[in-house]
């Protein structure tokens, strides 16, 4: 494949359709659709090259059980996996979109098919593909996520931090196990997502019925993940964090049994409020004296009636112009009894992992779980998560952050919240792809029109010479072409 910029596209036969006509120019401006080999998503090609280098979609497809008759099979599982993952990445999350995309020349290339070859799978075929998923395939996909996560590290990590989060997924139909949740006041699923704060990858997912407790099954998922990671890296230290929905006795139990460091949110109650009344009064007094917002911290041992032993609780009290606010966490981390504020601030940094969930939900349409079967929707969730992980791995490799000194001369560990925000703002400006969410990648890279010309010697992709983001295309393409191919043979 060769890509060139071209000031004009070659002529091609045009399909007779209705012709919108605009009159703001001195001659009529007529719009026609065309049957020429054109695409609007040429920027997917370097991402597909990166996929080839790391074997990403190939591993994913290898985990699926194909029960079709090989002699009557026209579209491979790998072809359909790539259609769906790259479709989601390019903002085509609906199966119906593929009735048109099946003839798109770039999507054919993505599926290792010549642009002038047969069309790809249609929407009904993709629907059967998703609905044919079985439980063994879903279990193998769970291992694929973990295997790919492990393979993404060049050297064994010394410490890993994982954030657990329950994400509401509203549903609008008669999908299996869609139930009403009183807190969210909607019919929904409630997926559980485990994200690594160190490299932004989603490591485990579970699709749960709509009225599930936030921590339902989280102990089992956590135990499975920790055991798999310690098989690969016996000495790795594992830290987990989650909001008050995970501050449950069974989560403390599994954390102690697995010897992991945890910090969970803790719901307030009258006992905790009583223990922090003096601290709140002090915060209010300081705010009234100085007019400056106040954040005060304290720690103490606390044992609820159902707990077998007392545990260390950290309280944060705020006083500002909006009033007062109290928050509590429970932690067994070393140093939590000494570095009280630092422990709480580290817990608050889990908000960055929540941004991955926002990318999944807002940019990659994770909530498009509209199949009827629960297992099919579980599989869809895996497709959306795989799309995010593919993008996350690429953007971390091509990231080019500015030097830390641009934000502050002090060591990063000592930065205030204001200095951290300043650096993140500078980084987003300096490195839009390395920090870019899916919509940024679509704007700067993926969504570019191109002409595809096929000959016996090559496939030529022509984009406009006036495309202002070609340097981003070149940057990503140069990286993935230099990157060596890594052989990963997943056997299940």
N, C-alpha and C positions, 0 to 999 in steps of 0.2 A: 504493500500500500504506500502510495506517495501522496503527500498533501502539498498543494500549491495555492498561493493566492492568485486570483485572476480578476482583472478589472471587469470582465464581462463573462457571462456564461454562454456556452454554445447553444445554438438554436435547437429546439426540440419540438415535436408535435404537441399541439395544445388540445386539451379536451374541450369539446363544445359544452359550455355551461352558461348559466346566467352571468351576465357581465355587468357588474357595478361600474358606474361611470361618474367620475368627479370632474368638476368644471372650474376649480380655482386656478388652473394653469391656462396658458393661452391656447392650448389644444386639449381635447378631451383625454382624460386619464382613464383607461379601460383596464379592468381587473379580470384576469382569466385564470382558471386552474389549469394545470399542465400534467401530462402523463410522462414528462421527462423524468429521468432518474435523479430526483431531488430529495433532499432531506433537511429537516430543521434541527437535527441533533447530532451534528458531526463531532461535537466535543465529547461524545461518549467514547470515541475511539482510543484516546490515550488511557482512559480508565480501563477499557477492555484489555489493553496491552498490559497494564499493571496486574489485572486479574490473571492474565496468562502467566505472568512471571511468578506469582505466588500460589497459583493453583486454587484460587478461592472458590469460584463457582463449581469447579470440577469436584472438589471435595464435598461440597454441599449436595450436588446431584448424586454422588456415589453412595450417599447414605439412604437414598430413597429406594423403596421396594417397587420394582416395575413388574406388574403382574400381567402385562399385555403379551399377546402373541407376537414374537419377534418378526415373523414373516408378514404380519399385517400392520407393522408399526412404521409410520412415516416420520413422526417427530420424536426425537429422543428426549429423555428426561432432562438431559443437560441443555438442549435447545430451549425447552420450555422454562427451565429455571432461569436461564439468561434473559429470555424475553421478559419475564416478570420482574426480575431484579433490576434490569436496566430500564424497564418501563417505569417502575416506581421511582428510580433515581431521576428520570427525565420528566417527572410529574404526570405520568400516565398510570395512576394507581388502579384504574378500573379495567377489568377484563375486556369490556366492550371496546376500549381504545385499540385493542390489538386486531380488531377486524380491519382497521386501516393500517396499523403499523406492520402487519404481517407482510406487506409488500414494500415497506420502507427499505431502501438499499443499505443504510447503516445498520439497522436492526438485523438484516440478513447477514451482514459481515460479522456482527457480534455473535451470531449463532453459527459461525464458520460456514456460511452458505454464500455462494456468489450472488452479487446484487442482481444479476440477470437470470438467476435460478428460480426454482419453485418458491412459492410463497410459504411463509412460516405458519404456525398453528393458528387456528381461528379461535374466537371466543368460546364456542361450545367445547372445543378440544381442551382449552385451558381450564374450563370449568370441570371437565371430567378429570383432568390432571390433579387439580386441587382436592376434589372430592374423593379421589381414590387413595388418599393418604391413610396409613394405618399406624397403630400405636408403636410397633417396633421401629418404623421409620422416624417417628417423632423422638423416640429415645436415642436413636443414632444421631439425629440432628443435635440433640443436647450435647453429645460427646464431640460433635464436630465444632461447635462453638468453643468448647473448652480447648480442644486440640489446636484450633487456629489461634486462640489466645496465647497458649503456651508457645507456639511456633513463632509468634510475633516478637519474642524477646531474643536478642542476639546472645545475651549472657543471662544466667539465672539471677533473678531479682532477689535482693535481701529482704525486702518488705513489700507487701501489696495491700492496698486499701480498697475495700469494696463497699459500695453504697446500695442499700436495698430500698426499693420504693414501690408502692402500690399506685398504679395509674388508672384512673377511671377511663373507660372506653365506651362511650354511649353507643347504643344500638337502636336501630329504627326498623324493626321487622320482627319476624317470628323465628329468630335464630335459637338453636338449642342452648339452654342454660343461661339465656339472657333473663335477668331478674331485676326487680326494683331494689335500689339501695337508698335507704332513708337519708343518709348523710348527703349524698350527691343529688338526691331527689330526681332520679332518672332511671330508666331501664338501661342496663349496661353489662359489660364484662368488667372484671377487675384484674388485669394482668399484674404479675409480680416481675419486676425487672431488677437484675443485679448488674451493676456497672462498675468497672474498675476505674478508680479515680486517677490512677497513674498513667493510663494510656487511652482513656475514654471509650474503650470497647465494652459492648454489652456481652457479658460472659454467660448469663443464664436467663431464661425467661420461662414463665409459667402462665398459661391462660386459665383463669378461674371464673367460676360462676359469678353473676353480678352482685349477689348479696354476701360475698365472702368477707371474712375478717381480713384486715390488712396483712396480718402475719400468718394466715392459713397456709400451711405447707412450707413456710419460709425456713423452719428449722431443718426439714428434710433436704431442701435444696442447698442450704448452706453446708450441711454435713457432706453431701455428695461432692460439692465443689471443693471443699477443703481437702477431702480425701484424694480427689484427683490431682490437685495441685501438689500435695505433699508426696505423691508418687513420683512426680517429675522433679520437685525441688524439696527434699526432706527438711532442709533447714530454714525454709522461708517463713518469715513472720507475717501473720495475716491479721489485718485490722478491718473491722466491719462497723458500719454506721447506719442508722436509720431513725426515722421520726418516731413520735410517741405511739404510732400504730404497731411498732415492733417492740415496744417496751413491755413485753409479756414474760411471765415466768418461764415458759418453755424456751424462749430465746436466751434467757440467762443460763438455763440448764445446758443447752447445746453449746453455748460459748465456753462455759467452764469445762465441759467434757472434752472439747476439741482444743483447749488451751489456746484460744484466740483472744485478741484484744477487742473489746466491743464498747461502743458508746451508743446508747439508745435514748431517744426522747422519753420523757416520763410525764404522764398526764397529771395535772395539778389536782390537789384535794385539800381538805381543810387542815390536815396535819402539816402538809408542806407549806401552806399559806401561813400557818401559825409560826412555823420555824423561821419564816423570812419577813415577818412583819417589821421587826426592828431595822432590817436592812432596807426595806422599802421606805420606811420613815426617814432614814439617813439619806437615801437618794433624793427624796423629795426636798429635804432641807437644803442639800447642796445645790439643787437646781434653782430653788427659790433665792438662794444667796448669790449665785453666780450667773444665773440665766443660761448656763451651758447645759446641754443634754448630759445626763449621767448614766453610766453603766457600772454597776457594782456586782461583785461576785462573792459567793461563799460556798463552802462545802461541808457536808455533815453525813454521819451514818444514819441510815433510815431502813426500817424493816416494816413492810406491810404485813397485815395479819396472815396472809397466805404464804408468805415467804419463809423458807427454812432458816434463813440467816439475814443479817443486816448487810446492806450494800451501800457503796459510796455514791452520794448524790451531790451534784453541783447545781447551784441556783444562780440565775442571772436576773437582776432587777434593773429596769430602766425607768427613768423619769425624764420627761421632756414636755414640750408644749402640747403634745397630744394626750398627755396623761401618764399613767404608769403601766408597766408590763412586766410580768414574771414568767420565766421559762425554767424548766428543770430537765436535767439529763442524768442518766445513770451510767457509770463507767467503771471498768476494771483495769483500765490502761495503767501501765507503770508511770508514776509521776503525776497521776490525776489528783492526788492529795496534796501535791506541792505546786504544780503548775495549773492552778484552777482555771484562770482565765484562758490560758493557752489551750487547755483541754476543750473548753467550750468553743473557742474560736475555731479549732480544728474540726469540731463537730459541725459548725455552721458552714464550713467549706463544702459540705456535701451538696450544697445548692448548685455547684458546678455540674455535678452528675445529673441533677434535675434538668439542666439544659439539654443533655442528650435525650431525655424523655420528651422534652418540648420539640426537639428536632424530629424525633420519631412521630410524634402526634401531629404537629403543625406542618412540617415540611415534607414528611414522607408518608403522611396519611395512614398512620398506624391504626386509626379508628375505622378504616374501611374494611371491617370484618363482617362482610355482608353475605357470606355463604350461609346456607341453612345448617349444615352439620357443624357441630362443635369442633371435631377433629380437623375439618377443612379450615375453619377459622384459626385454629392453633397453628396449622401449617402456614397460613397467610401471615400470621404474626412472625413466624420464623423468616419468611421472605422479606418482610419489612426490616427486621433486625439485621439480617444479612446485608441488606442494602446500606444501612447506616454503618455497619462495621467495615464494609469495603471502602466507603468514603473516608471513614476515620483513619484507617490504616494508610491510605494514600496521602491525606492531608498532613498527617504527622510526619511522613517521610519528606515531603517537600516544604515543610514549615521553615521559615527563615525569620525568627523573631529578632527584634532589635536588642542591642546590648542592655543589660539590666541598669547600667549606669545612666541611661537616658531618662530614667524615672527618679532615681535617687542614688546618691553616693554611698548610702549605707547598705550593709548586707541585706539580701532579700528576706531573710528570716526575721529581721527586726522591723520590717515595713509596717506602717500603719495601714488601716483600711483605705484611707485616701490615696496613699502611695501605690497600693496594689491596684486600685481602680485606674489610677493614672497610667500605670504600665500596661494594663489590659487595653486601655483606649489607644495608647501608642502602638501596641502590637496589632490591633485590628486595622489601624491605618497603614502600618508598614507592611503587613503580611496578610492581605485579604483572603488568599486561598488557604494558607496554613491555619487561619482562625475562622475560615468561612463556613457557614452553615449551608445545607443543601441549596437553599435559594440563592445564596451568593455564588455557588459553583454553577448553578444553572445560568445565572446572569452573565458571569465572566467567562465561562468555558463551554458548558454543555449546549446551550441554545444558540447554535450558529447554523445558518443555512449553507448548504453546499451542493454542488453538482458532483455526481458519481459517474465516472467514465470507466468502462470495463474494456480491456483489450486482452489479447493472448499473453502479453508480457507483464501487465500490471493492472492495478486498480488505482485510478487517479481521483483524488478528492480535491475539488476546487472550491475555495472559499473566497469571499470578497476581499480585494486588496485594501478596502477602506474599513475592514473590521477592526475596531479600536482595541480589542482584547487579544489579538493574535500573539502578543508576547507571553501571555499566560499559557496559551496553548503550547507555545514553544517550550516554555519552562517545564511544564508537566511532561510533555513528550520527551524532552531530552533526559529527564530523570528516569522515566520508566524504561527507556531504551538502554540506558547505562546499567540499570539494575540487573543483577544476575538472576537467572531462573532458579527457584528453590524447589527441589523435588519433595513433595509431600504425598505419600501414598497411604491414604486412609483405608484401613481394612475393616473397621467396625469392631 
